């Protein structure tokens, strides 16, 4: 075992995290499935497809040999989309050594099961090794070029979370650790749904007031769900909650916000995804978040409206009308009563 970290997933976010790890002095092995593309990255010393203009530090090596990457690393950072996480874990499980830690940088829920990222890790790898999730307000391009960024790393194993946070921390990058896996993961998954909703509203030119209302009430929805599932309210007021929500809802670097903008133009989900040309996590997360809300008896009207548009049950105009005509109610309730 070496002090290297293997980053599995050479998309924009995986590449940006690999650059930060190497920038901070950790030998980093960036893995992707396509051998030709990975060889081209290694030769060019950048990911020209997903993160152009962000050169690789000297300690970053790119390749397509999964067994070698896992063998040489003391920890594995999984930067795959959430819907392929289980398959990736099953692929590497026979290669893992005792004590090798896992960190997942996926922001989503498993399709069909609705399981959180850490629950998928537990399913495949049990609790036999340290694991954590990484989330927060991060655009890959800004991280890749070294602009100030902050994230939260959550784990039941505080020592492991702190260890991995320190590997990333520095050069303008701040990494905090937390024990609230549920809060961090629900914040990271549900904010993508809200960003689609805000994109729809902005695409319909409904104004800044509407945007602010959707973000604020969206945060209330996310908090209700996270608390019902055992998360902590203060987590959702931090980087993995409010921070990530504001970022994703307000900047066109967000694929989820762009999805909403395209839907407001009358494009289908399929057409919008084809134009964005990358995974839009909110599309897969929306029905799973809504199922979790029903399971835990949590009212999430914005999530319901966005899901209706994505499923074709509602047009963008109908979704906005439904939200705008909801009955008046108190913004908050006494602590002994559920929030509206």
C-alpha positions as a Markdown table, in Angstrom:
| # | Residue | x | y | z |
|---|---|---|---|---|
| 1 | Unk | 0.0 | 0.0 | 0.0 |
| 2 | Unk | 1.3 | 3.5 | -0.9 |
| 3 | Unk | 0.1 | 7.0 | 0.0 |
| 4 | Unk | -1.5 | 7.4 | -3.5 |
| 5 | Unk | -5.2 | 8.0 | -4.1 |
| 6 | Unk | -7.0 | 6.5 | -7.0 |
| 7 | Unk | -9.8 | 8.7 | -8.6 |
| 8 | Unk | -12.2 | 6.5 | -10.4 |
| 9 | Unk | -14.1 | 8.5 | -13.0 |
| 10 | Unk | -12.4 | 10.9 | -15.4 |
| 11 | Unk | -15.3 | 13.3 | -16.0 |
| 12 | Unk | -15.1 | 17.0 | -15.1 |
| 13 | Unk | -15.5 | 16.6 | -11.4 |
| 14 | Unk | -13.3 | 13.5 | -11.0 |
| 15 | Unk | -10.6 | 15.2 | -13.0 |
| 16 | Unk | -10.9 | 18.4 | -10.9 |
| 17 | Unk | -10.6 | 16.5 | -7.6 |
| 18 | Unk | -7.6 | 14.6 | -8.9 |
| 19 | Unk | -5.9 | 17.8 | -9.9 |
| 20 | Unk | -6.5 | 19.2 | -6.4 |
| 21 | Unk | -5.2 | 16.1 | -4.7 |
| 22 | Unk | -2.0 | 16.2 | -6.9 |
| 23 | Unk | -1.7 | 19.9 | -6.4 |
| 24 | Unk | -1.5 | 19.3 | -2.6 |
| 25 | Unk | 1.3 | 16.8 | -3.1 |
| 26 | Unk | -0.6 | 13.4 | -3.1 |
| 27 | Unk | 0.4 | 11.0 | -5.9 |
| 28 | Unk | -2.9 | 10.7 | -7.7 |
| 29 | Unk | -4.0 | 8.0 | -10.2 |
| 30 | Unk | -6.9 | 9.2 | -12.4 |
| 31 | Unk | -8.8 | 6.2 | -14.0 |
| 32 | Unk | -11.2 | 6.1 | -16.9 |
| 33 | Unk | -12.6 | 3.2 | -19.0 |
| 34 | Unk | -11.6 | 4.4 | -22.4 |
| 35 | Unk | -7.9 | 3.5 | -22.8 |
| 36 | Unk | -7.4 | 5.8 | -25.9 |
| 37 | Unk | -8.9 | 8.8 | -24.2 |
| 38 | Unk | -6.9 | 8.2 | -21.0 |
| 39 | Unk | -3.7 | 7.9 | -23.0 |
| 40 | Unk | -4.5 | 11.1 | -24.8 |
| 41 | Unk | -5.0 | 12.8 | -21.4 |
| 42 | Unk | -1.7 | 11.5 | -20.1 |
| 43 | Unk | 0.1 | 12.7 | -23.2 |
| 44 | Unk | -1.6 | 16.2 | -23.3 |
| 45 | Unk | -1.4 | 16.5 | -19.5 |
| 46 | Unk | -5.0 | 17.8 | -19.4 |
| 47 | Unk | -8.6 | 16.5 | -19.9 |
| 48 | Unk | -9.3 | 18.3 | -23.1 |
| 49 | Unk | -12.8 | 16.9 | -23.4 |
| 50 | Unk | -14.3 | 17.7 | -20.0 |
| 51 | Unk | -11.8 | 20.1 | -18.3 |
| 52 | Unk | -9.8 | 22.0 | -20.9 |
| 53 | Unk | -7.4 | 24.6 | -19.7 |
| 54 | Unk | -6.7 | 22.8 | -16.4 |
| 55 | Unk | -3.2 | 21.3 | -16.7 |
| 56 | Unk | -2.3 | 18.2 | -14.7 |
| 57 | Unk | 0.2 | 18.7 | -11.8 |
| 58 | Unk | 3.3 | 16.5 | -11.9 |
| 59 | Unk | 1.9 | 14.0 | -9.4 |
| 60 | Unk | -1.2 | 13.2 | -11.4 |
| 61 | Unk | -1.1 | 10.2 | -13.7 |
| 62 | Unk | -4.0 | 9.2 | -16.0 |
| 63 | Unk | -4.6 | 5.6 | -17.2 |
| 64 | Unk | -7.2 | 2.9 | -17.9 |
| 65 | Unk | -5.7 | 0.1 | -15.8 |
| 66 | Unk | -8.2 | -0.3 | -13.0 |
| 67 | Unk | -6.5 | -3.1 | -11.1 |
| 68 | Unk | -3.2 | -1.2 | -11.0 |
| 69 | Unk | -4.9 | 2.0 | -9.8 |
| 70 | Unk | -6.7 | 0.3 | -7.0 |
| 71 | Unk | -3.6 | -1.8 | -6.1 |
| 72 | Unk | -1.3 | 1.3 | -5.7 |
| 73 | Unk | -3.7 | 3.4 | -3.7 |
| 74 | Unk | -4.4 | 3.7 | 0.0 |
| 75 | Unk | -7.8 | 5.3 | -0.6 |
| 76 | Unk | -10.3 | 5.3 | -3.5 |
| 77 | Unk | -12.2 | 8.4 | -4.6 |
| 78 | Unk | -15.3 | 7.4 | -6.6 |
| 79 | Unk | -16.3 | 10.2 | -9.0 |
| 80 | Unk | -18.8 | 8.3 | -11.1 |
| 81 | Unk | -22.5 | 9.3 | -11.6 |
| 82 | Unk | -24.7 | 7.9 | -8.8 |
| 83 | Unk | -26.6 | 5.5 | -11.1 |
| 84 | Unk | -23.4 | 3.6 | -11.9 |
| 85 | Unk | -21.9 | 3.6 | -8.4 |
| 86 | Unk | -23.1 | 0.1 | -7.5 |
| 87 | Unk | -21.6 | -1.4 | -10.6 |
| 88 | Unk | -18.3 | 0.4 | -10.0 |
| 89 | Unk | -18.2 | -0.9 | -6.4 |
| 90 | Unk | -18.9 | -4.4 | -7.5 |
| 91 | Unk | -16.1 | -4.2 | -10.1 |
| 92 | Unk | -13.5 | -3.1 | -7.6 |
| 93 | Unk | -14.6 | -5.1 | -4.6 |
| 94 | Unk | -12.4 | -8.1 | -5.4 |
| 95 | Unk | -9.5 | -5.8 | -5.8 |
| 96 | Unk | -9.8 | -4.0 | -2.5 |
| 97 | Unk | -7.5 | -4.6 | 0.5 |
| 98 | Unk | -8.4 | -4.5 | 4.1 |
| 99 | Unk | -8.4 | -1.0 | 5.5 |
| 100 | Unk | -8.5 | 0.7 | 2.0 |
| 101 | Unk | -10.9 | 3.6 | 2.4 |
| 102 | Unk | -13.6 | 4.7 | 0.0 |
| 103 | Unk | -14.8 | 8.3 | -0.7 |
| 104 | Unk | -17.8 | 8.9 | -2.9 |
| 105 | Unk | -18.2 | 12.2 | -4.7 |
| 106 | Unk | -21.6 | 11.3 | -6.2 |
| 107 | Unk | -24.5 | 13.6 | -5.7 |
| 108 | Unk | -27.6 | 11.6 | -6.3 |
| 109 | Unk | -29.7 | 8.6 | -5.3 |
| 110 | Unk | -29.7 | 5.1 | -6.7 |
| 111 | Unk | -32.4 | 4.7 | -9.3 |
| 112 | Unk | -35.3 | 2.4 | -8.3 |
| 113 | Unk | -34.1 | 1.8 | -4.8 |
| 114 | Unk | -33.7 | 5.4 | -3.8 |
| 115 | Unk | -30.8 | 4.5 | -1.6 |
| 116 | Unk | -28.3 | 7.1 | -0.4 |
| 117 | Unk | -24.7 | 6.8 | -1.6 |
| 118 | Unk | -23.4 | 5.5 | 1.7 |
| 119 | Unk | -26.2 | 2.9 | 1.8 |
| 120 | Unk | -25.0 | 1.6 | -1.6 |
| 121 | Unk | -21.5 | 1.4 | -0.3 |
| 122 | Unk | -22.7 | -0.5 | 2.7 |
| 123 | Unk | -24.6 | -2.9 | 0.5 |
| 124 | Unk | -21.6 | -3.8 | -1.6 |
| 125 | Unk | -18.7 | -3.5 | 0.8 |
| 126 | Unk | -20.5 | -3.8 | 4.2 |
| 127 | Unk | -18.9 | -1.8 | 7.0 |
| 128 | Unk | -15.6 | -3.6 | 6.7 |
| 129 | Unk | -13.7 | -0.5 | 5.7 |
| 130 | Unk | -13.8 | 3.3 | 6.3 |
| 131 | Unk | -15.9 | 5.2 | 3.9 |
| 132 | Unk | -17.1 | 8.8 | 3.4 |
| 133 | Unk | -19.1 | 11.1 | 1.0 |
| 134 | Unk | -17.9 | 14.4 | -0.4 |
| 135 | Unk | -20.3 | 17.2 | -1.3 |
| 136 | Unk | -20.6 | 20.9 | -1.4 |
| 137 | Unk | -20.8 | 23.9 | -3.8 |
| 138 | Unk | -18.3 | 22.9 | -6.5 |
| 139 | Unk | -18.1 | 23.7 | -10.2 |
| 140 | Unk | -15.3 | 21.5 | -11.7 |
| 141 | Unk | -13.8 | 24.2 | -13.9 |
| 142 | Unk | -13.3 | 26.6 | -11.0 |
| 143 | Unk | -11.8 | 23.9 | -8.8 |
| 144 | Unk | -9.6 | 22.8 | -11.7 |
| 145 | Unk | -8.0 | 26.2 | -12.2 |
| 146 | Unk | -7.5 | 26.7 | -8.5 |
| 147 | Unk | -10.2 | 29.2 | -7.5 |
| 148 | Unk | -11.3 | 29.1 | -3.9 |
| 149 | Unk | -13.6 | 26.3 | -3.1 |
| 150 | Unk | -15.1 | 24.6 | 0.0 |
| 151 | Unk | -16.6 | 21.1 | 0.5 |
| 152 | Unk | -17.8 | 18.8 | 3.3 |
| 153 | Unk | -16.6 | 15.3 | 3.8 |
| 154 | Unk | -19.0 | 13.2 | 5.9 |
| 155 | Unk | -18.3 | 9.9 | 7.5 |
| 156 | Unk | -19.2 | 7.8 | 10.6 |
| 157 | Unk | -15.4 | 7.4 | 10.9 |
| 158 | Unk | -14.3 | 10.9 | 11.9 |
| 159 | Unk | -10.6 | 10.1 | 11.7 |
| 160 | Unk | -11.0 | 8.9 | 8.1 |
| 161 | Unk | -13.0 | 12.0 | 7.2 |
| 162 | Unk | -10.4 | 14.3 | 8.7 |
| 163 | Unk | -7.6 | 12.4 | 7.0 |
| 164 | Unk | -9.1 | 12.8 | 3.5 |
| 165 | Unk | -10.1 | 16.4 | 4.2 |
| 166 | Unk | -6.5 | 17.2 | 5.0 |
| 167 | Unk | -5.3 | 15.6 | 1.7 |
| 168 | Unk | -7.5 | 18.1 | -0.2 |
| 169 | Unk | -7.2 | 21.1 | 2.1 |
| 170 | Unk | -5.0 | 24.0 | 1.0 |
| 171 | Unk | -4.2 | 26.4 | -1.9 |
| 172 | Unk | -7.5 | 28.1 | -1.5 |
| 173 | Unk | -9.4 | 24.8 | -1.1 |
| 174 | Unk | -11.2 | 24.3 | 2.2 |
| 175 | Unk | -12.4 | 20.8 | 3.3 |
| 176 | Unk | -14.5 | 20.4 | 6.4 |
| 177 | Unk | -15.6 | 17.1 | 7.9 |
| 178 | Unk | -19.0 | 16.0 | 9.4 |
| 179 | Unk | -20.7 | 13.0 | 10.8 |
| 180 | Unk | -24.0 | 13.8 | 9.2 |
| 181 | Unk | -24.0 | 11.5 | 6.1 |
| 182 | Unk | -27.8 | 11.7 | 5.6 |
| 183 | Unk | -27.9 | 15.5 | 5.7 |
| 184 | Unk | -24.9 | 15.9 | 3.4 |
| 185 | Unk | -26.2 | 13.4 | 0.9 |
| 186 | Unk | -29.9 | 14.6 | 0.8 |
| 187 | Unk | -28.6 | 18.1 | 0.3 |
| 188 | Unk | -26.4 | 17.0 | -2.6 |
| 189 | Unk | -29.1 | 15.0 | -4.3 |
| 190 | Unk | -32.2 | 17.2 | -3.8 |
| 191 | Unk | -30.6 | 20.5 | -4.7 |
| 192 | Unk | -30.3 | 19.2 | -8.3 |
| 193 | Unk | -34.0 | 18.9 | -8.5 |
| 194 | Unk | -34.5 | 22.4 | -7.2 |
| 195 | Unk | -32.0 | 23.8 | -9.8 |
| 196 | Unk | -34.1 | 22.3 | -12.6 |
| 197 | Unk | -37.1 | 24.1 | -11.1 |
| 198 | Unk | -35.3 | 27.4 | -10.9 |
| 199 | Unk | -34.0 | 27.0 | -14.4 |
| 200 | Unk | -37.6 | 26.5 | -15.6 |
| 201 | Unk | -38.7 | 29.7 | -13.9 |
| 202 | Unk | -35.8 | 31.7 | -15.2 |
| 203 | Unk | -36.3 | 30.3 | -18.6 |
| 204 | Unk | -39.9 | 31.6 | -18.4 |
| 205 | Unk | -38.5 | 35.0 | -17.3 |
| 206 | Unk | -40.4 | 35.0 | -14.0 |
| 207 | Unk | -37.9 | 37.3 | -12.4 |
| 208 | Unk | -35.6 | 37.5 | -9.4 |
| 209 | Unk | -38.4 | 37.4 | -6.8 |
| 210 | Unk | -39.5 | 34.0 | -8.1 |
| 211 | Unk | -35.9 | 32.7 | -8.2 |
| 212 | Unk | -35.4 | 33.7 | -4.5 |
| 213 | Unk | -38.7 | 32.2 | -3.5 |
| 214 | Unk | -38.0 | 28.9 | -5.2 |
| 215 | Unk | -34.5 | 28.7 | -3.6 |
| 216 | Unk | -35.8 | 29.5 | -0.2 |
| 217 | Unk | -38.8 | 27.2 | -0.3 |
| 218 | Unk | -36.6 | 24.5 | -2.0 |
| 219 | Unk | -34.3 | 24.6 | 1.0 |
| 220 | Unk | -37.2 | 24.2 | 3.3 |
| 221 | Unk | -38.3 | 21.1 | 1.4 |
| 222 | Unk | -34.8 | 19.6 | 1.5 |
| 223 | Unk | -34.5 | 20.3 | 5.2 |
| 224 | Unk | -37.8 | 18.6 | 5.9 |
| 225 | Unk | -36.8 | 15.5 | 4.1 |
| 226 | Unk | -33.3 | 15.3 | 5.6 |
| 227 | Unk | -34.6 | 15.8 | 9.1 |
| 228 | Unk | -37.3 | 13.1 | 8.6 |
| 229 | Unk | -34.5 | 10.7 | 7.5 |
| 230 | Unk | -32.3 | 11.5 | 10.5 |
| 231 | Unk | -30.2 | 14.3 | 9.2 |
| 232 | Unk | -29.5 | 17.6 | 11.0 |
| 233 | Unk | -30.9 | 21.0 | 10.2 |
| 234 | Unk | -27.5 | 22.7 | 10.7 |
| 235 | Unk | -26.0 | 20.6 | 8.0 |
| 236 | Unk | -28.5 | 21.9 | 5.4 |
| 237 | Unk | -27.6 | 25.4 | 6.4 |
| 238 | Unk | -24.0 | 24.7 | 5.5 |
| 239 | Unk | -22.0 | 23.9 | 2.4 |
| 240 | Unk | -23.7 | 20.7 | 1.4 |
| 241 | Unk | -27.2 | 22.3 | 1.8 |
| 242 | Unk | -27.7 | 26.0 | 1.3 |
| 243 | Unk | -24.2 | 26.5 | -0.3 |
| 244 | Unk | -24.6 | 23.9 | -3.0 |
| 245 | Unk | -28.3 | 24.8 | -3.6 |
| 246 | Unk | -27.5 | 28.5 | -4.2 |
| 247 | Unk | -24.6 | 27.6 | -6.5 |
| 248 | Unk | -26.5 | 25.1 | -8.6 |
| 249 | Unk | -29.6 | 27.3 | -8.9 |
| 250 | Unk | -27.9 | 30.6 | -9.9 |
| 251 | Unk | -25.1 | 29.9 | -12.4 |
| 252 | Unk | -25.3 | 28.4 | -15.9 |
| 253 | Unk | -22.3 | 26.2 | -15.3 |
| 254 | Unk | -24.9 | 24.0 | -13.6 |
| 255 | Unk | -26.2 | 21.2 | -15.9 |
| 256 | Unk | -29.4 | 21.0 | -13.8 |
| 257 | Unk | -30.1 | 24.7 | -14.1 |
| 258 | Unk | -29.4 | 24.5 | -17.9 |
| 259 | Unk | -31.8 | 21.5 | -18.1 |
| 260 | Unk | -34.6 | 23.7 | -16.6 |
| 261 | Unk | -33.8 | 26.6 | -19.0 |
| 262 | Unk | -34.0 | 24.2 | -22.0 |
| 263 | Unk | -37.3 | 22.7 | -20.8 |
| 264 | Unk | -38.7 | 26.2 | -20.5 |
| 265 | Unk | -37.9 | 26.7 | -24.2 |
| 266 | Unk | -40.1 | 23.7 | -25.0 |
| 267 | Unk | -37.3 | 21.1 | -25.5 |
| 268 | Unk | -38.0 | 17.5 | -24.3 |
| 269 | Unk | -35.9 | 15.9 | -21.6 |
| 270 | Unk | -34.1 | 13.8 | -24.3 |
| 271 | Unk | -33.3 | 16.9 | -26.4 |
| 272 | Unk | -32.0 | 18.8 | -23.5 |
| 273 | Unk | -29.7 | 16.0 | -22.3 |
| 274 | Unk | -28.4 | 15.7 | -25.9 |
| 275 | Unk | -27.6 | 19.4 | -25.9 |
| 276 | Unk | -25.9 | 19.4 | -22.5 |
| 277 | Unk | -23.9 | 16.3 | -23.4 |
| 278 | Unk | -23.2 | 15.2 | -19.8 |
| 279 | Unk | -25.1 | 13.4 | -17.1 |
| 280 | Unk | -27.8 | 15.7 | -15.5 |
| 281 | Unk | -28.2 | 14.1 | -12.0 |
| 282 | Unk | -31.4 | 15.9 | -11.2 |
| 283 | Unk | -33.3 | 14.1 | -13.9 |
| 284 | Unk | -32.6 | 10.7 | -12.3 |
| 285 | Unk | -32.8 | 12.1 | -8.7 |
| 286 | Unk | -36.3 | 13.8 | -9.0 |
| 287 | Unk | -38.5 | 10.6 | -8.9 |
| 288 | Unk | -36.3 | 9.1 | -6.2 |
| 289 | Unk | -36.5 | 12.2 | -4.0 |
| 290 | Unk | -40.2 | 12.3 | -4.5 |
| 291 | Unk | -40.6 | 8.6 | -3.5 |
| 292 | Unk | -38.5 | 9.3 | -0.4 |
| 293 | Unk | -40.8 | 12.2 | 0.4 |
| 294 | Unk | -43.9 | 10.0 | 0.1 |
| 295 | Unk | -42.3 | 7.3 | 2.2 |
| 296 | Unk | -41.4 | 9.7 | 5.0 |
| 297 | Unk | -44.7 | 11.7 | 4.7 |
| 298 | Unk | -42.9 | 14.9 | 3.8 |
| 299 | Unk | -44.6 | 17.6 | 1.6 |
| 300 | Unk | -42.3 | 18.6 | -1.3 |
| 301 | Unk | -44.4 | 20.5 | -3.8 |
| 302 | Unk | -41.5 | 21.9 | -5.8 |
| 303 | Unk | -40.0 | 18.4 | -6.2 |
| 304 | Unk | -43.5 | 17.1 | -7.2 |
| 305 | Unk | -43.8 | 19.9 | -9.8 |
| 306 | Unk | -40.4 | 19.3 | -11.3 |
| 307 | Unk | -40.9 | 15.6 | -11.4 |
| 308 | Unk | -44.2 | 16.2 | -13.2 |
| 309 | Unk | -42.4 | 18.2 | -15.9 |
| 310 | Unk | -39.7 | 15.6 | -16.3 |
| 311 | Unk | -42.2 | 12.8 | -16.6 |
| 312 | Unk | -44.4 | 14.6 | -19.0 |
| 313 | Unk | -47.3 | 14.9 | -16.5 |
| 314 | Unk | -47.1 | 18.7 | -16.5 |
| 315 | Unk | -46.0 | 21.4 | -18.9 |
| 316 | Unk | -43.6 | 24.0 | -17.5 |
| 317 | Unk | -46.5 | 26.5 | -17.4 |
| 318 | Unk | -48.8 | 24.1 | -15.6 |
| 319 | Unk | -46.1 | 23.4 | -13.0 |
| 320 | Unk | -45.6 | 27.1 | -12.3 |
| 321 | Unk | -49.3 | 27.7 | -12.0 |
| 322 | Unk | -49.8 | 24.8 | -9.5 |
| 323 | Unk | -47.0 | 26.2 | -7.3 |
| 324 | Unk | -48.2 | 29.8 | -7.6 |
| 325 | Unk | -51.8 | 28.9 | -6.5 |
| 326 | Unk | -51.0 | 26.8 | -3.4 |
| 327 | Unk | -53.0 | 27.9 | -0.4 |
| 328 | Unk | -51.6 | 30.5 | 2.1 |
| 329 | Unk | -50.0 | 29.1 | 5.2 |
| 330 | Unk | -47.5 | 30.0 | 8.0 |
| 331 | Unk | -43.9 | 29.9 | 6.9 |
| 332 | Unk | -42.9 | 27.9 | 10.0 |
| 333 | Unk | -44.6 | 26.1 | 12.8 |
| 334 | Unk | -43.8 | 25.7 | 16.5 |
| 335 | Unk | -41.1 | 23.0 | 17.0 |
| 336 | Unk | -43.6 | 20.5 | 18.2 |
| 337 | Unk | -45.5 | 20.7 | 14.9 |
| 338 | Unk | -44.3 | 19.7 | 11.4 |
| 339 | Unk | -43.3 | 22.4 | 8.9 |
| 340 | Unk | -45.8 | 23.3 | 6.2 |
